[in-house]
Amino acid sequence: MKSSSISVSNAVVLTLREWLAAVLLSAAAIAVVYYGWGSWERYEPGPDHRETCWAELQSDYWAYMRWCKYARDHYDILLMGDSVIWGQEVPNNETISHYLNEYIGREAVANLGNDGLFMAGLSGIVRHYGDYLGDTNVIIQCSPLWMASPRRDLHGEKKSQYHHPRLIPQLDPRINYYHDLNTRLGYLSEHVFRVFPFVRHLMANYYDNTSISGWMMEHPYSDPFAAITFRSSPVMAEKQGRGIDWEAKEMKMADEPFLDPAESIQFGLFLDAVEGLKKKNTRVFIMIGPYNQHYLVPESRERLFAMVEKIKAVFDERGYQYFDTFTVGLPSDTFGDSCHLLREGHDMLAKKMAADPAFRKWLDGIGK
């Protein structure tokens, strides 16, 4: 009996050797594009640069890494934190980093703020995208905002759609995730296979935050290669908030519980971030706050200050250097909401911090 053969129509059948060659050629092409893109895409940050990090660009960690590399090579100090550091209520030349540079007397501080980059996110950045955070000097923000309530601390009874879900631990039983397990496993794979964050950079910057195939469906007569301009996102110079104080916005007084640092997920991961930086041979200085005490009811304000004292006790025990922004005495009208400062607040905070003995001592150690 003759053996029958199966015909294959409209298909390409490769031998094992041909499959191996195809895989190697594809890997080589991907490597060339991945490692070459940083030099092909024009990137020339100017004074008071801050990354465009709103909407789909918020999770463009490939671009964030590129800014980290540039900042490390051109500045003595990297200032890391959330949108308070970024400067939500002000243009880019009225941020904390801008005024620190003014009072230090030179362009020493780079703004590495990112919208919604909570303390757990800082840990994720250091762990997964901190390639260029080593052998430098970092001021890192410890914000009471992320410890104000269980939901802010990622473990409330109700799920909240926090920013930067890719950066938190994906298998922590304490966290109330709003993404399913399959999605979170996908996030884990992104940290291992760096090509995925790079592809997201291309999608967010050139293809309306969709896949190339999806973009082609929406633009059937457009050339997908022509969409690539090799121009990075311009600096987001304008403010993203209204630029007015919290009382003018008619915000209500708040009664936040504020958590014990020993029970806080965010604070524990913040400590991991600091230790992670230290393992990279990075000199670390911590900025506690700012936070708007004026919009809290008296009982909540007492809980806030009690929590801050416990945070400082932990830092003292570990030998961390820090500046407590609550000692500045920022007036009510310098706050735009619960934590974001207006121009006057940034100016006052930076002036006091630049003169703080602990900070001056830390500054003196730069370059030694």
TORLUMFI-373355 format. One record per residue (C-alpha): residue in one letter; residue number from 1; x, y, z. Coordinates in Angstrom, 1 decimal. Example, Ala and Ser with C-alpha at 12.3 -4.5 7.8 and 13.67 -1.06 7.14 Angstrom:
BEGIN
NODE   r     k       c1       c2       c3
NODE   A     1     12.3     -4.5      7.8
NODE   S     2     13.7     -1.1      7.1
end
This chain:
BEGIN
NODE   r     k       c1       c2       c3
NODE   M     1      0.0      0.0      0.0
NODE   K     2      1.4      3.3     -1.0
NODE   S     3      1.8      6.0      1.6
NODE   S     4     -0.4      9.0      0.9
NODE   S     5      1.0     12.5      1.1
NODE   I     6     -0.9     15.5      2.3
NODE   S     7     -0.8     18.5      0.0
NODE   V     8     -0.5     21.9      1.5
NODE   S     9     -2.2     24.7     -0.3
NODE   N    10     -1.3     28.4      0.0
NODE   A    11      1.2     27.7      2.8
NODE   V    12      5.0     27.8      3.2
NODE   V    13      6.5     24.8      4.8
NODE   L    14      9.9     25.3      6.3
NODE   T    15     12.4     22.7      7.4
NODE   L    16     13.9     22.8     10.8
NODE   R    17     17.1     24.4      9.4
NODE   E    18     15.0     27.1      7.6
NODE   W    19     13.0     27.8     10.7
NODE   L    20     16.2     28.3     12.7
NODE   A    21     17.5     30.7     10.0
NODE   A    22     14.2     32.6     10.0
NODE   V    23     14.3     33.0     13.8
NODE   L    24     18.0     34.1     13.8
NODE   L    25     17.3     36.7     11.0
NODE   S    26     14.3     38.0     12.8
NODE   A    27     16.2     38.3     16.1
NODE   A    28     19.0     40.1     14.3
NODE   A    29     16.7     42.6     12.7
NODE   I    30     14.9     43.2     16.0
NODE   A    31     18.2     43.8     17.8
NODE   V    32     19.4     46.3     15.2
NODE   V    33     16.2     48.3     15.4
NODE   Y    34     16.0     48.1     19.2
NODE   Y    35     19.6     49.1     19.9
NODE   G    36     19.7     51.6     17.1
NODE   W    37     16.5     53.5     17.8
NODE   G    38     18.0     55.6     20.6
NODE   S    39     20.4     57.2     18.1
NODE   W    40     18.0     57.4     15.2
NODE   E    41     15.2     59.1     17.1
NODE   R    42     16.1     62.7     17.6
NODE   Y    43     16.3     63.6     21.3
NODE   E    44     17.6     66.9     22.5
NODE   P    45     16.2     67.8     26.0
NODE   G    46     16.6     71.5     26.9
NODE   P    47     16.6     73.4     30.2
NODE   D    48     13.8     72.4     32.6
NODE   H    49     13.0     69.3     30.5
NODE   R    50     10.3     67.0     31.8
NODE   E    51      9.0     63.9     30.0
NODE   T    52      5.6     64.0     28.3
NODE   C    53      3.9     61.5     30.6
NODE   W    54      0.2     62.0     30.3
NODE   A    55     -2.4     59.6     28.8
NODE   E    56     -0.9     56.8     26.7
NODE   L    57      2.6     58.2     27.2
NODE   Q    58      2.4     57.7     30.9
NODE   S    59      3.7     54.1     30.7
NODE   D    60      6.3     54.7     28.0
NODE   Y    61      9.1     53.3     30.1
NODE   W    62     11.4     53.0     27.2
NODE   A    63     11.3     56.8     26.9
NODE   Y    64     11.7     57.2     30.6
NODE   M    65     14.8     55.1     30.5
NODE   R    66     16.2     57.2     27.7
NODE   W    67     15.6     60.4     29.8
NODE   C    68     17.3     58.7     32.8
NODE   K    69     20.3     58.0     30.7
NODE   Y    70     20.5     61.5     29.3
NODE   A    71     19.9     63.1     32.7
NODE   R    72     22.6     61.0     34.4
NODE   D    73     25.1     62.0     31.8
NODE   H    74     24.2     65.8     31.9
NODE   Y    75     23.1     66.4     35.5
NODE   D    76     24.5     65.7     39.0
NODE   I    77     21.2     65.0     40.6
NODE   L    78     18.1     63.1     39.5
NODE   L    79     14.8     64.1     41.2
NODE   M    80     12.3     61.2     41.2
NODE   G    81      8.7     61.2     42.1
NODE   D    82      5.1     61.6     41.0
NODE   S    83      3.2     64.5     39.3
NODE   V    84      4.1     66.8     42.3
NODE   I    85      7.7     66.6     41.2
NODE   W    86      6.7     66.8     37.5
NODE   G    87      4.8     70.0     38.3
NODE   Q    88      1.2     69.4     37.4
NODE   E    89      0.0     72.9     38.3
NODE   V    90      2.8     74.9     36.7
NODE   P    91      4.8     75.2     33.4
NODE   N    92      8.1     73.5     33.2
NODE   N    93     10.1     76.5     34.3
NODE   E    94      8.3     76.8     37.7
NODE   T    95      8.9     73.3     39.0
NODE   I    96     10.7     72.1     42.2
NODE   S    97     13.7     71.1     40.1
NODE   H    98     13.8     74.5     38.5
NODE   Y    99     13.9     76.4     41.8
NODE   L   100     16.4     73.9     43.3
NODE   N   101     18.7     74.7     40.5
NODE   E   102     18.2     78.4     41.1
NODE   Y   103     19.1     78.2     44.8
NODE   I   104     21.9     75.7     44.3
NODE   G   105     23.3     78.1     41.8
NODE   R   106     23.7     75.8     38.8
NODE   E   107     21.8     73.3     36.5
NODE   A   108     22.4     70.4     38.8
NODE   V   109     18.9     68.8     39.2
NODE   A   110     17.0     66.9     36.5
NODE   N   111     13.2     66.5     36.7
NODE   L   112     12.4     62.7     36.6
NODE   G   113      8.8     63.1     37.8
NODE   N   114      6.0     61.1     36.2
NODE   D   115      2.3     61.4     36.5
NODE   G   116      0.9     59.0     39.1
NODE   L   117      4.3     57.4     39.9
NODE   F   118      3.3     56.2     43.4
NODE   M   119      5.9     54.8     45.8
NODE   A   120      5.3     51.2     44.6
NODE   G   121      5.9     52.5     41.1
NODE   L   122      9.2     54.0     42.1
NODE   S   123     10.2     50.5     43.3
NODE   G   124      9.2     49.1     39.9
NODE   I   125     11.1     51.7     38.0
NODE   V   126     14.3     51.0     40.1
NODE   R   127     13.9     47.2     39.8
NODE   H   128     12.9     46.9     36.1
NODE   Y   129     13.9     50.1     34.3
NODE   G   130     16.7     51.5     36.5
NODE   D   131     19.6     50.6     34.2
NODE   Y   132     20.8     54.2     34.3
NODE   L   133     20.0     55.1     37.9
NODE   G   134     23.3     53.7     39.2
NODE   D   135     26.5     55.6     40.1
NODE   T   136     24.7     58.9     40.5
NODE   N   137     22.8     61.0     43.0
NODE   V   138     19.0     60.7     43.5
NODE   I   139     16.5     62.7     45.4
NODE   I   140     13.4     60.5     45.8
NODE   Q   141     10.0     61.6     46.9
NODE   C   142      8.2     59.9     49.8
NODE   S   143      4.6     61.1     49.4
NODE   P   144      2.0     60.7     52.2
NODE   L   145     -0.6     60.8     49.5
NODE   W   146     -0.1     57.1     48.7
NODE   M   147     -0.5     56.1     52.4
NODE   A   148     -3.6     58.3     53.0
NODE   S   149     -6.1     55.4     52.8
NODE   P   150     -6.2     51.6     52.1
NODE   R   151     -7.3     52.2     48.5
NODE   R   152     -4.3     54.6     47.9
NODE   D   153     -2.2     51.8     49.5
NODE   L   154     -3.4     49.3     46.9
NODE   H   155     -5.4     47.1     49.3
NODE   G   156     -8.8     48.7     49.8
NODE   E   157    -12.0     46.7     49.7
NODE   K   158    -12.9     48.4     46.5
NODE   K   159    -10.6     48.2     43.4
NODE   S   160     -9.2     51.5     42.2
NODE   Q   161     -7.7     52.0     38.8
NODE   Y   162     -4.3     53.3     39.9
NODE   H   163     -1.7     54.5     37.5
NODE   H   164      1.3     52.4     36.4
NODE   P   165     -0.2     48.9     37.0
NODE   R   166      2.8     47.4     35.2
NODE   L   167      5.2     48.6     37.9
NODE   I   168      3.7     47.0     41.0
NODE   P   169      4.4     43.4     42.1
NODE   Q   170      2.0     41.3     40.0
NODE   L   171      1.5     38.4     42.4
NODE   D   172      1.3     40.0     45.8
NODE   P   173     -1.8     38.6     47.7
NODE   R   174     -2.1     41.8     49.7
NODE   I   175     -2.9     43.9     46.6
NODE   N   176     -6.4     44.3     45.3
NODE   Y   177     -5.6     44.2     41.5
NODE   Y   178     -8.0     45.5     39.0
NODE   H   179     -6.4     43.6     36.1
NODE   D   180     -6.8     39.8     35.7
NODE   L   181     -4.0     37.3     36.2
NODE   N   182     -3.4     36.9     32.4
NODE   T   183     -2.8     40.6     32.0
NODE   R   184     -0.5     40.7     35.0
NODE   L   185      1.5     37.8     33.7
NODE   G   186      1.8     39.8     30.5
NODE   Y   187      3.2     42.7     32.5
NODE   L   188      5.8     40.4     34.0
NODE   S   189      6.9     39.3     30.6
NODE   E   190      7.5     42.9     29.6
NODE   H   191     10.1     43.3     32.3
NODE   V   192     12.0     40.3     30.9
NODE   F   193     11.6     41.0     27.2
NODE   R   194     12.5     44.6     26.8
NODE   V   195     11.3     44.7     23.2
NODE   F   196      7.7     44.9     24.5
NODE   P   197      8.2     48.4     26.2
NODE   F   198     10.0     49.5     23.0
NODE   V   199      7.1     48.4     20.9
NODE   R   200      4.7     50.3     23.2
NODE   H   201      6.9     53.4     22.7
NODE   L   202      6.4     53.1     18.9
NODE   M   203      2.7     52.6     19.3
NODE   A   204      2.2     55.5     21.7
NODE   N   205      4.3     57.9     19.8
NODE   Y   206      3.6     57.1     16.2
NODE   Y   207      0.5     54.9     15.9
NODE   D   208     -2.2     56.5     18.1
NODE   N   209     -1.5     54.0     20.9
NODE   T   210     -2.7     51.0     18.7
NODE   S   211     -0.9     48.1     17.1
NODE   I   212      0.4     48.7     13.6
NODE   S   213     -2.3     46.4     12.1
NODE   G   214     -4.9     48.4     14.0
NODE   W   215     -3.5     51.7     12.8
NODE   M   216     -3.6     50.4      9.2
NODE   M   217     -7.2     49.4      9.6
NODE   E   218     -8.0     53.0     10.7
NODE   H   219     -5.7     54.5      8.0
NODE   P   220     -6.1     52.1      5.0
NODE   Y   221     -4.5     54.5      2.5
NODE   S   222     -1.6     55.7      4.7
NODE   D   223      1.9     54.3      4.6
NODE   P   224      2.8     52.9      8.1
NODE   F   225      6.4     53.6      7.6
NODE   A   226      5.7     57.3      6.8
NODE   A   227      4.1     57.7     10.3
NODE   I   228      7.5     57.2     11.9
NODE   T   229      9.1     60.7     12.0
NODE   F   230     12.0     59.8     14.3
NODE   R   231     11.1     62.8     16.5
NODE   S   232     10.6     62.2     20.2
NODE   S   233      7.7     63.8     22.0
NODE   P   234      8.4     67.5     22.6
NODE   V   235      8.7     68.8     26.2
NODE   M   236      5.3     69.3     27.8
NODE   A   237      6.0     72.9     28.8
NODE   E   238      2.4     73.9     29.8
NODE   K   239      0.8     73.0     33.0
NODE   Q   240     -1.8     70.2     33.2
NODE   G   241     -3.8     71.5     36.1
NODE   R   242     -5.8     74.7     36.4
NODE   G   243     -3.1     76.5     38.3
NODE   I   244     -5.4     77.8     41.1
NODE   D   245     -5.5     77.0     44.8
NODE   W   246     -7.6     74.3     46.3
NODE   E   247    -10.0     76.7     48.0
NODE   A   248    -10.8     78.4     44.7
NODE   K   249    -11.7     75.0     43.4
NODE   E   250    -14.1     74.6     46.3
NODE   M   251    -12.6     71.3     47.5
NODE   K   252    -14.2     69.9     50.6
NODE   M   253    -12.3     69.2     53.8
NODE   A   254    -11.1     65.6     54.0
NODE   D   255    -10.9     63.0     56.7
NODE   E   256     -8.2     60.6     55.6
NODE   P   257     -7.3     57.7     57.9
NODE   F   258     -3.5     57.6     57.1
NODE   L   259     -1.9     54.3     57.6
NODE   D   260      0.8     53.0     60.0
NODE   P   261      4.0     52.8     57.9
NODE   A   262      4.6     49.3     59.3
NODE   E   263      1.3     48.1     57.6
NODE   S   264      1.7     50.1     54.4
NODE   I   265      2.4     48.3     51.1
NODE   Q   266      3.4     51.5     49.4
NODE   F   267      5.9     52.4     52.2
NODE   G   268      7.4     48.9     52.2
NODE   L   269      8.0     49.1     48.5
NODE   F   270      9.4     52.6     48.8
NODE   L   271     12.0     51.2     51.2
NODE   D   272     12.7     48.6     48.6
NODE   A   273     13.3     51.4     46.0
NODE   V   274     15.8     53.1     48.3
NODE   E   275     17.7     49.9     49.0
NODE   G   276     17.6     49.1     45.3
NODE   L   277     19.2     52.4     44.5
NODE   K   278     21.8     52.0     47.1
NODE   K   279     22.8     48.6     45.7
NODE   K   280     23.4     50.4     42.4
NODE   N   281     26.0     52.6     44.2
NODE   T   282     23.6     55.6     44.1
NODE   R   283     23.7     58.3     46.8
NODE   V   284     20.1     58.8     47.9
NODE   F   285     18.4     61.8     49.6
NODE   I   286     14.7     61.6     50.5
NODE   M   287     12.1     64.4     50.3
NODE   I   288      9.1     63.7     52.6
NODE   G   289      6.0     65.3     51.1
NODE   P   290      4.7     67.8     50.3
NODE   Y   291      1.1     67.3     51.3
NODE   N   292     -1.7     69.8     52.0
NODE   Q   293     -2.4     69.6     55.7
NODE   H   294     -4.8     72.6     55.4
NODE   Y   295     -7.6     70.6     53.7
NODE   L   296     -7.7     68.0     56.4
NODE   V   297    -10.0     68.0     59.4
NODE   P   298     -8.1     68.4     62.7
NODE   E   299     -8.2     64.7     63.6
NODE   S   300     -7.0     63.6     60.2
NODE   R   301     -4.2     66.2     60.4
NODE   E   302     -3.0     64.7     63.7
NODE   R   303     -2.9     61.2     62.1
NODE   L   304     -0.9     62.6     59.2
NODE   F   305      1.7     64.1     61.5
NODE   A   306      1.9     61.0     63.6
NODE   M   307      2.5     58.9     60.4
NODE   V   308      5.2     61.3     59.2
NODE   E   309      7.0     61.0     62.6
NODE   K   310      7.0     57.2     62.3
NODE   I   311      8.3     57.5     58.7
NODE   K   312     11.2     59.7     60.0
NODE   A   313     11.9     57.3     62.8
NODE   V   314     12.4     54.5     60.2
NODE   F   315     14.7     56.7     58.1
NODE   D   316     16.7     57.6     61.2
NODE   E   317     17.0     54.0     62.1
NODE   R   318     18.3     53.1     58.6
NODE   G   319     20.6     56.1     58.4
NODE   Y   320     18.7     57.7     55.5
NODE   Q   321     19.2     61.4     54.9
NODE   Y   322     16.0     63.3     54.3
NODE   F   323     14.2     66.7     54.3
NODE   D   324     10.8     67.0     55.8
NODE   T   325      8.8     69.5     53.7
NODE   F   326      6.3     70.0     56.5
NODE   T   327      8.9     72.1     58.3
NODE   V   328      8.6     74.7     55.5
NODE   G   329      5.2     75.7     56.7
NODE   L   330      3.7     76.0     53.2
NODE   P   331      0.6     78.3     53.3
NODE   S   332     -2.8     77.0     52.3
NODE   D   333     -2.9     79.1     49.1
NODE   T   334      0.3     77.5     47.7
NODE   F   335     -1.6     74.2     47.2
NODE   G   336     -3.6     73.4     44.1
NODE   D   337     -5.3     70.3     45.7
NODE   S   338     -4.3     67.7     48.2
NODE   C   339     -0.7     67.6     47.3
NODE   H   340      0.2     69.6     44.1
NODE   L   341      1.9     72.9     44.7
NODE   L   342      1.6     76.2     42.8
NODE   R   343      4.6     78.2     41.7
NODE   E   344      5.0     80.0     45.1
NODE   G   345      5.0     76.6     46.9
NODE   H   346      7.7     75.2     44.7
NODE   D   347      9.8     78.3     45.2
NODE   M   348      9.4     78.2     49.0
NODE   L   349     10.0     74.5     49.3
NODE   A   350     13.2     74.6     47.1
NODE   K   351     14.6     77.6     48.9
NODE   K   352     14.2     76.0     52.3
NODE   M   353     15.5     72.6     51.1
NODE   A   354     18.5     74.2     49.5
NODE   A   355     19.4     75.8     52.8
NODE   D   356     18.7     72.7     54.9
NODE   P   357     21.9     71.5     56.8
NODE   A   358     21.2     67.8     56.0
NODE   F   359     20.7     68.6     52.3
NODE   R   360     23.8     70.8     52.2
NODE   K   361     25.9     68.1     53.7
NODE   W   362     24.5     65.6     51.1
NODE   L   363     25.3     68.1     48.3
NODE   D   364     28.8     68.5     49.6
NODE   G   365     29.4     64.8     49.0
NODE   I   366     28.6     65.0     45.3
NODE   G   367     31.7     64.3     43.2
NODE   K   368     33.8     63.0     46.1
end
